[in-house]
């Protein structure tokens, strides 16, 4: 259930050139690097146990710097997260931010159990970030408005529908009364972002979305993966609730949070609809589900 990149893709030849230049600056060997994925970001595994992540063009360099700073902080407090290697980074090349990470495992990505996801999430939510980290406040809707307004694949009716939905959901989110205290959150907490390392221990990855916000934001995806999509079993979800100690589905604001997260999944996938018939079919299916209120059980994981 790891999200693959959709839209704003890097060209493979361009990504390879950026990789070689960044590795030269970092003093690393780019020969025989293995492509892990190329999309809105390009990710390579070097022959050394290092993963290189290359952002799309015009990426926010400050955000990349903050992501590295988050990794350094988590290492200082011995929290089980992916580690940034000890070089001066990010490296900026022609508007691309390049970062370097210790590889979690050599044998492909093995997802942690739901029990482990709940454990590391509960541990994260007990942490207090140092002020100098300058974690931003959560922006729940991110660039959803831009995704809708600038998308050339959407027809006029769908664009109007999504714009109206965004307005309504913004209002509903503003009215939520959260049950848990605000604090450090991951931003995209789900089983796809907790991997097993070489020793079989859970490690949190994808640190870009760290922010200060409601803890319910981090609990929502596991609930939705179970409730909306059927990607987790009932027993898995019960385990998650037992270990974490809070059931977001019993919180009165859950239906709004669920609607928001599903809506954002739609605005994310429309970015790649113009370039792929498969993605376009999935995007159309999701928009129809939002319009009609039909089951989300047939949504494909991306």
C-alpha positions in Angstrom: 0.0 0.0 0.0 2.9 2.3 -0.6 2.0 5.3 -2.7 3.7 5.4 -6.1 4.4 8.8 -7.7 1.8 10.1 -10.1 2.2 13.3 -12.2 5.0 15.9 -12.6 7.3 13.1 -13.5 11.1 13.4 -13.9 12.5 12.1 -17.2 14.7 9.1 -16.6 17.6 10.5 -18.5 17.3 13.8 -16.6 17.1 11.9 -13.3 20.3 9.9 -14.1 22.2 13.0 -14.9 21.1 14.6 -11.7 22.1 11.5 -9.8 25.6 11.4 -11.2 26.2 15.1 -10.5 24.8 14.9 -6.9 26.9 11.9 -6.1 30.0 13.6 -7.5 29.4 16.5 -5.2 28.7 14.2 -2.2 31.7 12.1 -2.9 29.7 8.9 -3.6 29.8 6.4 -6.4 26.8 6.5 -8.8 28.0 3.5 -10.9 25.6 0.6 -11.0 22.9 2.6 -9.1 19.6 0.8 -9.1 16.4 2.7 -9.9 13.8 2.2 -7.2 11.2 4.5 -8.7 10.9 7.5 -11.0 7.9 9.8 -10.7 7.4 13.1 -9.0 10.6 12.1 -7.2 13.4 9.8 -8.5 14.8 7.3 -6.0 18.0 5.3 -6.5 19.8 2.7 -4.4 23.6 3.0 -4.7 25.9 0.0 -4.5 26.7 1.5 -1.1 23.8 1.1 1.4 22.6 4.6 0.5 19.3 5.7 -1.1 19.3 8.9 -3.1 16.1 10.9 -3.5 15.8 13.5 -6.2 12.9 16.0 -6.1 10.9 17.3 -9.0 12.0 20.7 -10.4 11.3 23.8 -8.4 11.0 21.8 -5.2 11.0 23.6 -1.9 14.6 23.6 -0.7 13.6 24.7 2.8 11.3 21.8 3.1 14.0 19.4 2.0 16.4 21.0 4.6 13.7 20.6 7.3 13.2 16.9 6.3 16.9 16.3 6.9 16.7 18.2 10.2 13.8 16.1 11.3 15.8 12.9 10.5 18.8 14.3 12.5 16.5 15.0 15.5 14.8 11.6 15.4 18.3 10.0 15.4 19.3 12.1 18.4 16.3 10.8 20.4 16.8 7.3 19.1 13.4 7.1 17.4 13.2 4.4 14.8 13.2 6.4 11.5 15.2 6.4 8.3 18.6 8.1 8.9 20.1 10.9 6.7 23.7 10.2 6.0 26.3 12.4 7.5 27.0 14.9 4.7 26.0 18.5 4.1 22.6 18.2 2.5 20.3 18.7 0.7 22.3 19.3 -2.5 20.5 21.7 -4.9 21.1 21.2 -8.6 19.1 23.3 -11.2 16.0 23.5 -9.0 16.1 19.9 -7.8 16.7 19.0 -4.1 18.8 15.9 -3.7 19.0 14.0 -0.3 20.9 10.9 0.8 19.6 8.3 3.2 20.8 5.1 4.8 19.1 2.3 3.1 16.6 0.5 5.4 17.1 -3.0 3.8 18.8 -4.6 0.8 16.1 -7.2 -0.1 13.2 -4.9 -1.1 10.6 -3.3 1.0 9.0 -5.4 3.7 6.1 -3.6 5.5 5.8 -3.6 9.3 2.9 -5.2 11.0 -0.1 -3.1 12.1 0.9 -3.7 15.7 4.3 -2.2 14.9 2.7 0.7 13.1 0.6 1.5 16.1 3.7 1.2 18.4 5.9 3.6 16.5 3.1 6.0 16.0 2.3 6.1 19.7 6.0 6.6 20.4 6.1 9.5 17.9 3.1 11.2 19.4 4.9 11.2 22.8 7.8 13.3 21.4 8.1 17.0 21.7 10.0 18.7 18.9 12.7 21.2 19.8 11.7 24.8 18.9 14.7 25.2 16.6 13.3 22.5 14.3 10.5 25.0 13.3 8.0 22.3 12.4 5.1 24.0 10.4 1.5 23.8 11.4 -0.4 21.2 9.4 -1.9 22.5 6.3 -4.6 19.8 5.8 -5.5 20.6 2.2 -2.0 21.4 1.0 -2.1 22.3 -2.7 -5.4 20.6 -3.4 -6.8 23.9 -4.8 -3.9 24.2 -7.3 -4.2 20.6 -8.3 -7.8 21.1 -9.2 -7.5 24.6 -10.8 -4.5 23.7 -13.1 -5.5 20.2 -14.1 -6.1 19.8 -17.8 -7.6 16.4 -17.6 -10.7 17.4 -15.6 -13.8 18.4 -17.5 -15.7 21.5 -16.4 -18.3 19.7 -14.3 -15.7 17.6 -12.4 -13.6 20.7 -11.7 -16.6 22.6 -10.4 -17.7 19.6 -8.3 -14.2 19.2 -6.7 -13.9 22.9 -6.1 -17.2 23.0 -4.3 -16.3 19.9 -2.3 -13.0 21.6 -1.3 -14.9 24.6 0.0 -17.3 22.5 2.0 -14.6 20.3 3.5 -12.5 23.3 4.5 -15.5 24.6 6.4 -16.2 21.2 8.0 -12.5 20.8 9.1 -12.5 24.2 10.7 -15.5 23.2 12.8 -13.9 20.0 14.1 -13.3 19.5 17.9 -10.4 17.2 18.3 -10.2 14.8 21.2 -6.4 14.3 21.3 -3.9 17.0 22.0 -2.0 18.7 19.1 1.6 17.9 18.7 4.2 16.3 16.4 2.6 14.3 13.6 4.0 12.3 10.6 1.5 13.6 8.2 1.1 10.4 6.1 1.1 7.7 8.7 0.2 4.3 7.3 1.6 0.8 6.9 3.3 1.8 3.6 5.5 4.2 5.5 6.8 1.8 8.1 9.3 -0.8 6.8 11.3 -3.6 8.4 15.1 -3.0 8.5 17.7 -5.7 8.1 17.1 -6.9 11.7 13.3 -7.0 11.2 12.7 -3.9 13.3 10.1 -1.2 12.2 11.5 2.0 10.7 9.4 5.0 9.8 10.1 6.5 6.4 8.9 9.5 4.3 9.5 12.3 6.8 8.5 15.2 4.5 5.1 15.7 6.1 6.2 16.2 9.7 4.2 19.0 11.2 2.4 20.2 14.3 -1.2 19.2 14.2 -4.0 17.0 15.5 -3.0 13.5 16.2 -6.2 12.3 14.6 -4.7 13.2 11.3 -2.1 10.4 11.7 -4.7 7.9 12.9 -7.1 8.4 10.0 -5.4 6.5 7.3 -5.2 3.2 9.1 -8.9 3.5 9.9 -9.8 4.4 6.3 -7.6 1.6 4.9 -9.8 -0.8 7.0 -13.2 0.9 6.9 -13.3 2.4 3.4 -11.0 0.2 1.3 -10.8 -3.1 3.1 -7.0 -3.1 2.9 -6.8 -4.1 6.6 -8.8 -6.7 8.4 -11.1 -6.2 11.3 -8.5 -7.9 13.6 -5.7 -5.8 12.3 -7.7 -2.6 13.1 -8.6 -3.8 16.5 -4.9 -4.5 17.2 -4.0 -1.0 16.0 -6.6 0.6 18.4 -5.6 -1.6 21.3 -1.9 -0.8 20.9 -2.3 2.9 20.2 -5.1 3.4 22.8 -7.6 5.4 20.8 -10.2 4.5 18.2 -10.7 7.4 15.8 -13.8 5.7 14.4 -15.5 6.4 17.7 -14.7 10.1 17.5 -17.6 12.3 16.3 -15.3 14.0 13.8 -14.3 10.8 12.1 -16.8 11.0 9.1 -15.4 14.5 8.3 -11.8 13.3 8.6 -12.6 10.3 6.4 -14.2 12.5 3.8 -11.2 14.8 3.7 -8.6 12.1 3.4 -10.6 10.4 0.6 -11.0 13.7 -1.2 -7.3 14.4 -1.0 -6.6 10.9 -2.5 -8.7 12.0 -5.5 -6.9 15.4 -5.9 -3.6 13.5 -5.8 -4.4 10.9 -8.4 -5.8 13.4 -11.0 -2.3 14.7 -11.4 -1.3 11.7 -13.5 -4.6 11.1 -15.3 -3.6 12.9 -18.5 -0.5 10.6 -18.9 -1.9 7.2 -18.1 -5.2 5.5 -19.1 -4.9 3.3 -16.1 -4.6 6.3 -13.8 -7.4 8.2 -15.6 -9.7 5.2 -15.1 -8.9 5.1 -11.4 -9.4 8.9 -11.1 -12.8 8.7 -12.9 -13.9 5.9 -10.6 -12.9 7.8 -7.5 -14.7 11.0 -8.6 -17.8 9.0 -9.3 -17.6 7.5 -5.9 -17.4 11.0 -4.3 -20.4 12.1 -6.3 -22.6 9.1 -5.6 -21.4 8.0 -2.2 -20.8 4.5 -3.5 -18.3 2.0 -2.0 -14.6 2.7 -2.1 -13.8 -1.0 -1.8 -12.7 -1.1 -5.5 -10.2 1.8 -5.2 -6.8 0.6 -6.2 -3.8 1.3 -3.9 -1.3 3.7 -5.5 
